[in-house]
Amino acid sequence: MIKPLIQGLALTIKYFLSPSKIVTMQYPDEKWKPYPRFRGLHELQRDEDGKEKCVACGLCAEVCPSECISLEGAENAYGERYAETYEIDMFRCIFCGYCEEVCPEEAIFLRQNYELATGNPKDNIYTKEKLLVPIKKKAMKKSSKKVKKKINKVYSYG
């Protein structure tokens, strides 16, 4: 009973006296580099025009073993389906990646971000606005040009 205690104390003293062998990472100054196959925070993708790729098929919610994904679909004026609401409860998510694998539109990905800690429990329910990738400036210019062309076609009299 006393031998393991002495061994543990000796190991502690060894690391205490040799600061060249620092084991602990000084977070947040030093950050861990995730492995290439690491699955972290979810991200909803956009297409090249800046529109969200998710068509609200519901496969991600069906395949999720922890049932943390909830979504409601709707149609826009052109008859295209999109996710009106999309929520992921990070308290329940087990980061298995099934949602990423089953998505036919490649709309959801699990990225390398692992910093999910918050002070408010309500912040761990990620809404569509939090999950969507920000629109790139090039995509905004392309989509605005397309809209202008459509408007010109509708209002041209020739």
C-alpha positions as CSV (number, residue, x, y, z in Angstrom):
1,M,0.0,0.0,0.0
2,I,2.8,2.4,0.7
3,K,5.0,1.4,-2.3
4,P,2.5,2.7,-4.9
5,L,2.2,6.0,-2.9
6,I,6.0,6.4,-2.9
7,Q,6.2,5.6,-6.6
8,G,3.6,8.3,-7.4
9,L,5.3,10.8,-5.2
10,A,8.6,10.1,-6.9
11,L,7.1,10.6,-10.3
12,T,5.5,13.9,-9.2
13,I,8.8,15.2,-7.8
14,K,10.7,14.1,-11.0
15,Y,8.4,16.2,-13.2
16,F,8.4,19.1,-10.7
17,L,12.2,19.3,-10.8
18,S,12.7,18.9,-14.5
19,P,10.9,21.8,-16.2
20,S,12.4,20.9,-19.6
21,K,9.8,18.1,-19.8
22,I,6.6,20.1,-19.7
23,V,3.7,17.8,-20.3
24,T,0.8,20.2,-19.8
25,M,-0.2,22.4,-22.7
26,Q,-0.7,26.0,-21.7
27,Y,-4.2,26.6,-23.1
28,P,-5.4,29.1,-24.5
29,D,-1.9,30.4,-25.4
30,E,-1.0,27.0,-26.9
31,K,-3.6,25.2,-28.9
32,W,-3.9,21.5,-29.7
33,K,-3.6,20.7,-33.5
34,P,-6.4,18.3,-34.2
35,Y,-5.8,15.1,-36.3
36,P,-7.0,15.1,-39.9
37,R,-9.9,12.8,-39.2
38,F,-11.0,14.7,-36.1
39,R,-14.7,15.5,-36.0
40,G,-15.6,18.8,-34.3
41,L,-18.1,21.5,-34.7
42,H,-20.8,21.2,-37.5
43,E,-20.9,23.5,-40.4
44,L,-23.7,24.0,-43.0
45,Q,-22.4,24.7,-46.5
46,R,-23.4,27.2,-49.2
47,D,-23.2,26.7,-52.9
48,E,-21.2,29.0,-55.2
49,D,-24.1,31.5,-55.4
50,G,-24.2,31.8,-51.6
51,K,-27.5,29.9,-51.2
52,E,-27.5,27.2,-48.5
53,K,-27.1,23.6,-49.8
54,C,-29.5,22.0,-47.3
55,V,-32.7,20.9,-49.0
56,A,-34.3,19.7,-45.6
57,C,-34.6,16.1,-46.7
58,G,-34.3,15.1,-43.0
59,L,-31.9,12.2,-43.5
60,C,-29.4,13.7,-41.0
61,A,-32.1,13.9,-38.3
62,E,-33.2,10.3,-39.0
63,V,-29.8,8.8,-38.9
64,C,-28.6,10.7,-35.8
65,P,-28.3,8.1,-32.9
66,S,-28.5,10.8,-30.2
67,E,-31.5,12.6,-31.9
68,C,-29.8,16.0,-31.5
69,I,-30.8,17.4,-35.0
70,S,-34.1,19.0,-35.6
71,L,-35.2,20.7,-38.8
72,E,-38.2,22.0,-40.6
73,G,-38.3,22.3,-44.4
74,A,-40.0,24.9,-46.5
75,E,-40.1,26.0,-50.2
76,N,-39.1,29.3,-51.6
77,A,-40.8,31.2,-54.4
78,Y,-39.0,29.1,-57.1
79,G,-40.2,25.8,-55.6
80,E,-36.8,25.0,-54.2
81,R,-36.7,23.3,-50.8
82,Y,-34.6,24.7,-47.9
83,A,-34.3,24.3,-44.2
84,E,-36.5,26.9,-42.5
85,T,-35.2,26.0,-39.1
86,Y,-32.1,23.8,-38.4
87,E,-30.9,23.1,-34.8
88,I,-28.3,20.9,-33.3
89,D,-28.2,20.3,-29.6
90,M,-24.5,20.1,-28.7
91,F,-25.3,18.7,-25.3
92,R,-26.7,15.5,-27.0
93,C,-24.4,15.3,-30.0
94,I,-21.8,12.5,-29.9
95,F,-19.9,13.7,-33.0
96,C,-20.3,10.4,-34.8
97,G,-20.3,11.9,-38.3
98,Y,-23.4,10.0,-39.5
99,C,-25.1,13.3,-40.5
100,E,-22.1,14.2,-42.7
101,E,-22.0,10.7,-44.3
102,V,-25.7,10.5,-45.2
103,C,-26.3,14.0,-46.6
104,P,-27.0,13.7,-50.3
105,E,-26.3,17.4,-51.0
106,E,-23.0,17.5,-49.0
107,A,-24.5,20.3,-47.0
108,I,-23.2,19.4,-43.5
109,F,-19.6,18.8,-42.4
110,L,-17.9,18.3,-39.1
111,R,-14.9,20.7,-39.0
112,Q,-11.7,20.9,-36.9
113,N,-13.1,23.4,-34.3
114,Y,-13.2,21.9,-30.8
115,E,-13.8,25.0,-28.7
116,L,-17.4,24.5,-27.7
117,A,-17.4,25.7,-24.1
118,T,-19.9,28.5,-23.2
119,G,-21.1,30.1,-20.1
120,N,-24.8,29.9,-21.0
121,P,-26.4,26.5,-21.6
122,K,-28.7,28.0,-24.2
123,D,-25.6,28.8,-26.4
124,N,-25.1,25.0,-26.9
125,I,-28.1,24.8,-29.1
126,Y,-26.8,25.8,-32.5
127,T,-29.2,27.4,-34.9
128,K,-29.0,27.6,-38.6
129,E,-27.6,31.1,-38.5
130,K,-24.7,29.9,-36.2
131,L,-24.0,26.8,-38.4
132,L,-24.0,28.4,-41.8
133,V,-20.7,29.3,-43.4
134,P,-20.5,33.1,-44.0
135,I,-21.2,34.3,-47.5
136,K,-18.0,35.1,-49.5
137,K,-17.8,38.4,-51.3
138,K,-17.4,36.8,-54.7
139,A,-20.5,34.7,-54.2
140,M,-22.5,37.8,-53.2
141,K,-21.3,39.6,-56.4
142,K,-22.2,36.6,-58.6
143,S,-25.7,36.2,-57.0
144,S,-26.4,40.0,-57.3
145,K,-25.4,39.9,-61.0
146,K,-27.8,36.9,-61.6
147,V,-30.6,38.8,-59.8
148,K,-30.0,41.9,-61.9
149,K,-30.1,39.7,-65.1
150,K,-33.4,38.1,-64.0
151,I,-34.9,41.6,-63.2
152,N,-33.8,42.9,-66.6
153,K,-35.4,39.9,-68.4
154,V,-38.7,40.4,-66.6
155,Y,-38.9,44.2,-67.1
156,S,-37.5,44.3,-70.7
157,Y,-40.1,45.2,-73.3
158,G,-38.1,44.2,-76.3
